[in-house]
Amino acid sequence: MTTEVIEPEIRKAAFLVTLRKGEDGYVVASCPSLPGCHSQGRDRAEALANIKEAIEIYVDYLADETDEDRHFVQVSVAA
């Protein structure tokens, strides 16, 4: 008897991310299509890394709340 391991389908999505300078000098990152999804960083690179993590957590939370399958998301940001 052989068992075949079936890999889950990985879906990719791109999200628009906006960056702006915060009052405290940090870079604030927001994802307009995900209400309330914001992050920040000391510089552009850190802000982008942090918003990517925030988007992944947000999407994972939505999947948990709606009882749907979980999906991994690759976020691409134009530089």
DSSP file (Angstrom, degrees, kcal/mol; ACC not computed):
  #  RESIDUE AA STRUCTURE BP1 BP2  ACC     N-H-->O    O-->H-N    N-H-->O    O-->H-N    TCO  KAPPA ALPHA  PHI   PSI    X-CA   Y-CA   Z-CA
    1    1 A M              0   0    0      0, 0.0     2,-0.4     0, 0.0     0, 0.0   0.000 360.0 360.0 360.0 129.9    0.0    0.0    0.0
    2    2 A T        -     0   0    0      2,-0.0     2,-0.5     0, 0.0     0, 0.0  -0.890 360.0-148.2-114.2 146.6    1.4    3.4   -0.9
    3    3 A T        -     0   0    0     -2,-0.4     2,-0.5     2,-0.0     0, 0.0  -0.957   9.0-149.8-114.8 126.6    0.3    6.7    0.4
    4    4 A E        -     0   0    0     -2,-0.5     2,-0.6     2,-0.0    -2,-0.0  -0.830   9.6-142.5 -96.9 127.3    0.5    9.8   -1.8
    5    5 A V        -     0   0    0     -2,-0.5     2,-0.6     2,-0.0    -2,-0.0  -0.792  13.5-155.5 -89.2 123.3    1.1   13.1   -0.1
    6    6 A I        -     0   0    0     -2,-0.6    -2,-0.0     0, 0.0     0, 0.0  -0.888   9.9-139.6-103.5 120.1   -0.9   15.8   -1.7
    7    7 A E        -     0   0    0     -2,-0.6     2,-0.1     1,-0.1     3,-0.1  -0.535  25.4-109.8 -75.4 140.4    0.5   19.3   -1.3
    8    8 A P        -     0   0    0      0, 0.0     2,-0.3     0, 0.0    -1,-0.1  -0.392  37.7-101.0 -67.5 149.2   -2.1   22.0   -0.6
    9    9 A E        -     0   0    0     -2,-0.1     2,-0.6     1,-0.0     0, 0.0  -0.530  33.7-145.0 -69.6 132.3   -2.6   24.5   -3.4
   10   10 A I        -     0   0    0     -2,-0.3     2,-0.3    61,-0.1    63,-0.1  -0.899  13.5-161.2-103.7 121.8   -0.7   27.7   -2.7
   11   11 A R        -     0   0    0     -2,-0.6     2,-0.4    61,-0.3    63,-0.2  -0.767   3.3-150.5-101.3 146.6   -2.5   30.9   -3.9
   12   12 A K        +     0   0    0     -2,-0.3     2,-0.3    61,-0.2    61,-0.1  -0.903  14.7 178.1-117.2 146.1   -0.7   34.1   -4.4
   13   13 A A        -     0   0    0     61,-0.7     2,-0.4    -2,-0.4    63,-0.2  -0.994  18.7-142.8-143.2 147.7   -2.1   37.6   -4.1
   14   14 A A        -     0   0    0     -2,-0.3     2,-0.4    61,-0.2    61,-0.1  -0.933  16.4-163.5-111.6 136.5   -0.7   41.1   -4.4
   15   15 A F        -     0   0    0     -2,-0.4     2,-0.3    61,-0.3    61,-0.1  -0.950  22.6-118.7-120.1 138.6   -1.8   43.9   -2.1
   16   16 A L        -     0   0    0     -2,-0.4     2,-0.4    61,-0.1    17,-0.4  -0.591  32.9-167.7 -71.0 132.7   -1.3   47.6   -2.6
   17   17 A V        -     0   0    0     -2,-0.3     2,-0.4    14,-0.2    14,-0.2  -0.989   5.7-156.3-125.4 133.4    0.7   49.0    0.2
   18   18 A T  E     -A   30   0A   0     12,-2.7    12,-2.3    -2,-0.4     2,-0.4  -0.865   5.3-159.7-108.7 145.3    1.1   52.8    0.9
   19   19 A L  E     +A   29   0A   0     -2,-0.4     2,-0.3    10,-0.2    10,-0.2  -0.959  15.5 165.3-122.4 140.8    4.0   54.3    2.8
   20   20 A R  E     -A   28   0A   0      8,-2.0     8,-3.4    -2,-0.4     2,-0.5  -0.983  41.1-100.4-148.4 158.0    4.2   57.7    4.5
   21   21 A K  E     -A   27   0A   0     -2,-0.3     6,-0.2     6,-0.2     2,-0.1  -0.679  39.3-140.9 -81.0 126.2    6.4   59.4    7.0
   22   22 A G    >   -     0   0    0      4,-3.6     3,-1.8    -2,-0.5    -1,-0.0  -0.378  23.7-107.9 -82.3 165.1    5.0   59.4   10.5
   23   23 A E  T 3  S+     0   0    0      1,-0.3    -1,-0.1     2,-0.1    -2,-0.0   0.781 120.2  55.0 -61.9 -27.3    5.2   62.3   13.0
   24   24 A D  T 3  S-     0   0    0      2,-0.1    -1,-0.3     1,-0.0     3,-0.1   0.371 122.8-103.4 -89.4   4.8    7.7   60.3   15.0
   25   25 A G  S <  S+     0   0    0     -3,-1.8    -2,-0.1     1,-0.4     2,-0.1   0.283  83.6 124.1  92.3 -11.5   10.0   59.8   12.0
   26   26 A Y        -     0   0    0     -5,-0.1    -4,-3.6     1,-0.1     2,-0.6  -0.393  68.0-111.9 -76.7 160.3    9.0   56.2   11.5
   27   27 A V  E     -AB  21  41A   0     14,-3.0    14,-1.7    -6,-0.2     2,-0.5  -0.856  29.7-149.3 -94.4 124.1    7.7   55.0    8.1
   28   28 A V  E     -AB  20  40A   0     -8,-3.4    -8,-2.0    -2,-0.6     2,-0.4  -0.825  10.3-163.6 -98.0 128.1    4.0   54.0    8.4
   29   29 A A  E     -AB  19  39A   0     10,-2.7    10,-2.5    -2,-0.5     2,-0.3  -0.920   9.1-179.3-113.0 136.4    2.8   51.3    6.0
   30   30 A S  E     -AB  18  38A   0    -12,-2.3   -12,-2.7    -2,-0.4     8,-0.2  -0.967  24.2-148.6-134.2 150.4   -0.9   50.7    5.3
   31   31 A C    >   -     0   0    0      6,-2.2     3,-2.1    -2,-0.3     6,-0.4  -0.896  12.9-165.1-117.1  97.5   -2.8   48.2    3.2
   32   32 A P  T 3  S+     0   0    0      0, 0.0    -1,-0.1     0, 0.0   -15,-0.1   0.775  84.9  58.3 -57.1 -30.3   -6.0   50.0    2.0
   33   33 A S  T 3  S+     0   0    0    -17,-0.4   -16,-0.1     1,-0.2   -18,-0.0   0.593 103.0  57.0 -79.0  -8.1   -7.8   46.8    0.9
   34   34 A L  S X  S-     0   0    0     -3,-2.1     3,-2.3     3,-0.2    -3,-0.3  -0.850  92.9-133.8-121.5  93.3   -7.5   45.4    4.4
   35   35 A P  T 3  S+     0   0    0      0, 0.0     3,-0.1     0, 0.0    -2,-0.1  -0.162  87.3  10.8 -52.1 129.1   -9.2   47.9    6.8
   36   36 A G  T 3  S+     0   0    0      1,-0.2     2,-1.1    -4,-0.1     0, 0.0   0.479  88.3 134.8  83.5   2.7   -7.1   48.5    9.9
   37   37 A C    <   +     0   0    0     -3,-2.3    -6,-2.2    -6,-0.4     2,-0.3  -0.742  28.5 140.4 -91.0 100.4   -4.1   46.7    8.5
   38   38 A H  E     +B   30   0A   0     -2,-1.1     2,-0.3    -8,-0.2    -8,-0.2  -0.919  19.2 164.4-135.9 158.1   -1.2   49.0    9.4
   39   39 A S  E     -B   29   0A   0    -10,-2.5   -10,-2.7    -2,-0.3     2,-0.3  -0.909  15.1-150.5-156.7-176.7    2.4   48.7   10.5
   40   40 A Q  E     -B   28   0A   0     -2,-0.3     2,-0.3   -12,-0.3   -12,-0.2  -0.961   6.9-171.1-155.2 170.7    5.6   50.8   10.7
   41   41 A G  E     -B   27   0A   0    -14,-1.7   -14,-3.0    -2,-0.3     6,-0.1  -0.978  40.7-106.4-160.4 165.1    9.3   50.6   10.7
   42   42 A R  S    S+     0   0    0     -2,-0.3     2,-0.3   -16,-0.2   -14,-0.1   0.794 105.2   7.3 -67.8 -27.3   12.4   52.7   11.3
   43   43 A D  S  > S-     0   0    0    -16,-0.1     4,-2.5   -17,-0.1     5,-0.2  -0.860  91.5 -87.3-143.9 179.0   13.0   52.8    7.5
   44   44 A R  H  > S+     0   0    0     -2,-0.3     4,-2.5     1,-0.2     5,-0.2   0.903 122.6  50.6 -57.7 -46.7   11.3   51.7    4.3
   45   45 A A  H  > S+     0   0    0      1,-0.2     4,-2.2     2,-0.2    -1,-0.2   0.911 112.8  45.5 -61.9 -44.0   12.7   48.2    4.3
   46   46 A E  H  > S+     0   0    0      2,-0.2     4,-2.5     1,-0.2    -1,-0.2   0.900 112.1  51.7 -67.7 -39.7   11.6   47.5    7.9
   47   47 A A  H  X S+     0   0    0     -4,-2.5     4,-2.5     2,-0.2    -2,-0.2   0.910 110.9  48.1 -63.0 -41.7    8.1   49.0    7.3
   48   48 A L  H  X S+     0   0    0     -4,-2.5     4,-2.0     2,-0.2    -2,-0.2   0.900 112.1  48.9 -66.2 -40.5    7.7   46.8    4.2
   49   49 A A  H  X S+     0   0    0     -4,-2.2     4,-1.8    -5,-0.2    -2,-0.2   0.910 113.7  47.5 -63.5 -41.3    8.8   43.7    6.1
   50   50 A N  H  X S+     0   0    0     -4,-2.5     4,-2.2     2,-0.2    -2,-0.2   0.886 111.1  48.9 -69.6 -39.3    6.4   44.5    9.0
   51   51 A I  H  X S+     0   0    0     -4,-2.5     4,-2.7     2,-0.2    -1,-0.2   0.863 107.7  56.2 -70.8 -32.9    3.4   45.2    6.7
   52   52 A K  H  X S+     0   0    0     -4,-2.0     4,-2.3     2,-0.2    -1,-0.2   0.940 110.0  45.2 -60.4 -45.9    4.0   41.9    4.9
   53   53 A E  H  X S+     0   0    0     -4,-1.8     4,-2.4     1,-0.2    -2,-0.2   0.902 111.9  52.4 -63.3 -40.6    3.8   40.1    8.2
   54   54 A A  H  X S+     0   0    0     -4,-2.2     4,-2.5     1,-0.2    -2,-0.2   0.898 109.4  49.3 -63.0 -40.5    0.7   42.1    9.2
   55   55 A I  H  X S+     0   0    0     -4,-2.7     4,-2.8     2,-0.2     5,-0.3   0.922 110.2  50.5 -64.7 -44.3   -1.0   41.2    5.9
   56   56 A E  H  X S+     0   0    0     -4,-2.3     4,-2.2     1,-0.2    -2,-0.2   0.916 113.2  45.8 -59.5 -43.7   -0.2   37.5    6.4
   57   57 A I  H  X S+     0   0    0     -4,-2.4     4,-2.5     2,-0.2    -2,-0.2   0.913 112.5  51.3 -65.5 -43.2   -1.6   37.6   10.0
   58   58 A Y  H  X S+     0   0    0     -4,-2.5     4,-2.4     2,-0.2    -2,-0.2   0.939 112.4  44.7 -59.3 -50.4   -4.7   39.5    8.8
   59   59 A V  H  X S+     0   0    0     -4,-2.8     4,-2.1     1,-0.2    -1,-0.2   0.893 113.1  51.3 -64.5 -39.9   -5.5   37.0    6.0
   60   60 A D  H  X S+     0   0    0     -4,-2.2     4,-2.0    -5,-0.3    -1,-0.2   0.901 109.6  50.6 -63.0 -40.9   -4.8   34.1    8.4
   61   61 A Y  H  X S+     0   0    0     -4,-2.5     4,-2.5     2,-0.2    -2,-0.2   0.918 108.6  51.6 -62.0 -44.9   -7.2   35.6   10.9
   62   62 A L  H  X S+     0   0    0     -4,-2.4     4,-1.8     1,-0.2     6,-0.2   0.899 108.4  51.9 -60.3 -40.2   -9.9   36.0    8.3
   63   63 A A  H  <>S+     0   0    0     -4,-2.1     5,-1.8     1,-0.2     4,-0.5   0.901 111.0  47.6 -63.4 -40.5   -9.5   32.4    7.3
   64   64 A D  H ><5S+     0   0    0     -4,-2.0     3,-0.7     1,-0.2    -2,-0.2   0.904 112.0  50.0 -65.6 -41.4   -9.9   31.3   10.9
   65   65 A E  H 3<5S+     0   0    0     -4,-2.5    -1,-0.2     1,-0.2    -2,-0.2   0.796 114.8  42.3 -69.5 -29.6  -13.0   33.5   11.4
   66   66 A T  T 3<5S-     0   0    0     -4,-1.8    -1,-0.2    -5,-0.2    -2,-0.2   0.372 105.9-122.5-101.0   4.3  -14.8   32.3    8.3
   67   67 A D  T < 5 +     0   0    0     -3,-0.7     2,-0.2    -4,-0.5    -3,-0.2   0.809  65.4 139.0  60.8  31.2  -13.9   28.6    8.8
   68   68 A E      < -     0   0    0     -5,-1.8    -1,-0.2    -6,-0.2    -2,-0.1  -0.543  62.0 -80.9 -99.0 168.5  -12.3   28.5    5.4
   69   69 A D        -     0   0    0     -2,-0.2     2,-0.2    -3,-0.1    -1,-0.1  -0.324  50.7-109.7 -62.8 150.9   -9.1   26.7    4.4
   70   70 A R        -     0   0    0     -3,-0.1     2,-0.4    -7,-0.0    -1,-0.1  -0.589  34.1-165.0 -83.0 148.0   -5.9   28.6    5.2
   71   71 A H        -     0   0    0     -2,-0.2     2,-0.4   -12,-0.1   -61,-0.1  -0.984  17.1-130.4-132.9 144.1   -3.9   30.0    2.4
   72   72 A F        -     0   0    0     -2,-0.4     2,-0.5   -13,-0.0   -61,-0.3  -0.751  25.6-152.4 -90.6 141.6   -0.3   31.3    2.2
   73   73 A V        -     0   0    0     -2,-0.4     2,-0.6   -61,-0.1   -61,-0.2  -0.954   9.4-155.0-122.5 131.4    0.1   34.7    0.6
   74   74 A Q        -     0   0    0     -2,-0.5   -61,-0.7   -63,-0.2     2,-0.5  -0.918  17.2-154.3-101.5 125.1    3.1   36.2   -1.2
   75   75 A V        -     0   0    0     -2,-0.6     2,-0.4   -61,-0.1   -61,-0.2  -0.883   7.6-166.3-106.0 125.9    3.1   39.9   -1.0
   76   76 A S        -     0   0    0     -2,-0.5     2,-0.5   -63,-0.2   -61,-0.3  -0.924   2.4-169.4-111.5 134.3    4.8   41.9   -3.8
   77   77 A V        -     0   0    0     -2,-0.4     2,-0.3   -63,-0.1   -61,-0.1  -0.986  22.0-127.6-126.0 126.8    5.6   45.6   -3.4
   78   78 A A              0   0    0     -2,-0.5   -61,-0.1     1,-0.1    -2,-0.0  -0.531 360.0 360.0 -70.3 133.4    6.8   47.8   -6.2
   79   79 A A              0   0    0     -2,-0.3    -1,-0.1     0, 0.0    -2,-0.0   0.443 360.0 360.0 -92.5 360.0    9.9   49.6   -5.1
